[in-house]
Amino acid sequence: MESIIKVENISKNYDKLPVLDNINLSVKEGEFVSIIGPSGCGKTTLLKILGGLIPATSGDIKIRGSPVKVALERREFGFVFQNPILLPWRTALKNTELPLEIFGNNNPQISSKKLLKIVGLEGFENYYPKELSGGMQQRIAIARALTFEPAILLMDEPFGALDEITRNKMNLELLRVWKEEKATISAVIFVTHSIPEAVFLSDKIIILSKRPAKIEKVLEINLPRPRKVEVKYSKKYIGLVKCIREILKED
Amino acid sequence: MHKGNSQRGLKEIGIPILFFVGILIVWEVIIFLLHIPEYLLPRPVQIISEITVNFNSLLGHLGITMLEAVFGYIIANIIGFVVAVIFAHSKMVERGFYPYAIALQTTPIVAMAPLLVLWFGSGLASKIAVTAIICFFPILVNTIKGLKFVDENTIDLFKSYSANKWQIFVKLRLPNSMPYIFSALKISTSLALVGAIVGEFVGASKGIGYLILTSSYHLETAIMFAAIIISAIAGVLFFKVISFIEKKVIFWQKPEEF
């Protein structure tokens, strides 16, 4: 398959501090890729560079053959950050519609109401963020990222602040939403701290080393889809989790 | 729920009133026991009768003072807000003017009042000017703060939509600054009254400041107390009105206690 993201020799320094060191990777259409690595290694920086929020010091990124800046302006990226980052003065629905308002898009393919339904928030359209739980707030953030049907979903530890039960539930929800919206979202880049989460969700896991981050290893995850919770009890899953744990331990 | 609310409301109003009555009684007793002359400290009964007898005239003076205070307040807050927006958008303008804004703030308003009366005459305009100057700084500083202190991540979110500066201003910075702006608006309510009354001290023929000054010349201390009390009540009401608007505007946040 075609690669949707192609990263060549990306390096990033903050002043003199090297953060990323010669990163090469490619993401295929329809792929779910996780980025994992020791904390503070530059995962978030890599994600922000991929999405055009910060420039790389050197190297080249192409999104379907175009420079990142062009892709950003074409609104090909949907970001979900660690915190929901909702505007407290807007209702769930109004928060979901924020990108459409900014784009001046009055005729989205899928209505924001329907997206809220997809992420399981039907009936909460007129609630304000403070009236909703952390998990519900993060669902709004996901719905918001889907409103304009971005080609690439960039997620930076989106469930990192949630408790484990909610987190597992959100993982399943994410896979379900991704499947339902697969026509439009072609790739997901998912930064996480959690090895089990990465294995459960991904087609491919990119393991980064300590800062300055290099690519330590790229693992293909050939677990069958659609993934159910039962996958987590399979030998293959447990083996993969163990294998990644070993790799990260060596650092 | 409803019952609880009204009970709390009763406590909120009832307890201060009870204390107030208590203070008045102690006041009366002290004057009686220590034989304090009326021109130093009038009895509460005298003050109350002064207020009721001269109610219309007091209200007339208060009306003038409030007119000056509210006008100056509105002018200062509009100008202060606009200047803050300009400051927040241009580092150069901010660097150039900010020191003078601080200088204006640190100069005692009482020192400037005679000059303003000289320039604007002894009518309403000079009091409005004094009020405007004293109310200018809080709104300037707070609006700048509110426009600038926006969460980095939220800016990232807007950037990821390639939002332009105007969109970030209207959809993020402006609503974000509302709590800061209202905090300034509340502080300024009391400053506005100070400005108007100080202006009237310097040169006026009506208003609460004028009334306080003339009654002090004639040792009509009861009138002076009446004027002070009525201006205090007006100040509290002014503050309450702004607080009420604040709760309506910033519905998403618990308002800070002042």
Chai-1 contact restraints between the chains, C-beta under 6 A:
chainA,res_idxA,chainB,res_idxB,connection_type,confidence,min_distance_angstrom,max_distance_angstrom,comment,restraint_id
A,L53,B,D156,contact,1.0,0.0,6.0,A-B,restraint_1
A,L53,B,K159,contact,1.0,0.0,6.0,A-B,restraint_2
A,L72,B,S162,contact,1.0,0.0,6.0,A-B,restraint_3
A,E73,B,S162,contact,1.0,0.0,6.0,A-B,restraint_4
A,F79,B,S160,contact,1.0,0.0,6.0,A-B,restraint_5
A,F81,B,N153,contact,1.0,0.0,6.0,A-B,restraint_6
A,I85,B,N153,contact,1.0,0.0,6.0,A-B,restraint_7
A,I85,B,T154,contact,1.0,0.0,6.0,A-B,restraint_8
A,I85,B,L157,contact,1.0,0.0,6.0,A-B,restraint_9
A,P88,B,W252,contact,1.0,0.0,6.0,A-B,restraint_10
A,W89,B,P175,contact,1.0,0.0,6.0,A-B,restraint_11
A,W89,B,W252,contact,1.0,0.0,6.0,A-B,restraint_12
A,P99,B,Y161,contact,1.0,0.0,6.0,A-B,restraint_13
A,I102,B,Y161,contact,1.0,0.0,6.0,A-B,restraint_14
A,I102,B,A163,contact,1.0,0.0,6.0,A-B,restraint_15
A,I102,B,Q167,contact,1.0,0.0,6.0,A-B,restraint_16
A,Y128,B,W252,contact,1.0,0.0,6.0,A-B,restraint_17
